[in-house]
């Protein structure tokens, strides 16, 4: 029995609503439905939900100088570290400026950051991000001088240098100023050269450890079952909610890349815990599909009092001995939201039914946060609430 994907059914209904279906139209529709996978959204690749232990990036950081600024650099009087760095750099070039007063504003002290990819070879290039450290106004037009970039162990892994690409700018006059983006940060595409490699022999590992990005017991078990169904029993076993240990088969020793390629393309359906994430600052609410509500009654309403002042001008009759005065007119409206009703949610209400019921009560995101917290306090929300 052939099953039709819901998306294909929706496309068919939409086409019948918009235009009569002709023979040519049915041919075009057949092409569209053929492009809809039978299990779209039902599962995910293992590649998209796990990381391989040891295959990781490393953060790099460095301190350097940007020169060539058009008077928008650091004030040496307010940024002593910039002056000391400039004096030290000039001394290495054979120029002695100690004891001299320097007032240049074409130099800025910056922090340089980058990410060293896994298995980056010596001589390859990576991007470098540059951010002002002092009171520089803009890094537009500047050039970063040679800057060693260090790892967490204090060793130099790359060296950055080159002209900056700054997307923001700032302009000002006596009466107005305009700033677009962030002119005190820039980027050097492929501006850092890798000088040291991180030793890691992936091909010689007898055991691989897969780390789940969202730890879960059920998901870890499903990943192990998917791998065992292809490579044999006992090839993979979950050790905890976030780790799956894969023993490299004897015939695949030395072919770790090929083995991982096949494992990454396997599909599993990740499971997730029932969780409600609330961001109090922005009023954002995110609820998982497994959130359930026990039988509970909800009523929501706010008393709103609106006072409007509409003063009227009162004038005397012609030739009368009177004065023109302003007569206050006050309009008071009280909204008790009497249209809102008490809603009863039966046991096992799904996420969709919960949202529809709260929307029917006219509940906004802010009020919905309080309602969800009250439902949780009543013990009727079968989910974890996480407040950001």
Buried (B, 14 or more C-beta within 10 A) or exposed (E): EEEEBEBBEEBBEEBEEEEEEEEEEEEEBEEEBEEBEEEEEEBEEBBEBBBBBBBEEBEBEBBBBBBBBEEBBBBBEEBEEBBEBBBEBBEEEEEEBEEEEBEBBBBBBBBBBBBBBEEBEEEBBBBBBBBBBBBBBBBBBBBBBEBBBBBEEEEEBBBBBBBBEBEBEBEEEEEEEEEEEBBBBBBBEEBBBBBEBBEEEBEEBEEBBBBBEEEBBBBBBBBBBBBBEEBEEEBBBBEEBBBBBBBBEEEBEEBBEEBBEBBBEBBBEBBEBBBBBBBEEEEEBEBBEBBBBBEBEBEBBEEEEEEEEEEEEEEEEEEEEEEEEEEEEEEEEEEEEEEBEEBEBEEEBEBEBBBEBBEEBEBEEEBBBEBBBBBBEEEBBBBEBEEE
